[in-house]
Amino acid sequence: MHRGVSVYKKMKISIIAVGKIKEKFYRQAVEEYSKRLSAYCSLDITEIADEKTPDRASAKEETMIKDTEGRRIEKAIPEGAWVIALALDGKMTDSPGLADKIEKLTVGGKSHIVFIIGGSLGLSDEVLKKADEKLSFSLLTFPHQLMRVILLEQIYRSFRIIRGEPYHK
């Protein structure tokens, strides 16, 4: 898998995430992985405003909330980027599989990968339709703040795998 460093330094990774990270420990983890990733790629994180979800929201209200957040997400997706939406019904993979995906996209000429993390209700149907693929990390549900940390760690691990550098299994 090990390719030249220059191919990956040109790689841009963007994360579009609904909601702000409020907890200091999550922010510190995001900052740490962002710093580590700077050796491998250009990283950009865009936070999209989340909508307040009323207690006992109806299905119609939930759809309206996801659609509102979805329109904000769609405006933030850069033209020409390969879009991977994180979704419960997405394809599951392991860490070497994600590394292989990133490597194949890069070697195949994709220089910009965008990962999208929805809010507490998930992603709108429109955002899911616009995604080039859907990825699931687990059947479990994670808070979107924690998911951002998990995603960054896995992207970092992917670059370590691609470069043939040690990583913990």
Summary of the structure (lengths in Angstrom):
residues: 169
radius of gyration: 15.9
end to end distance: 16.7
largest distance: 52.4
contacts: 501
relative contact order: 0.24
helix: 44%
strand: 22%
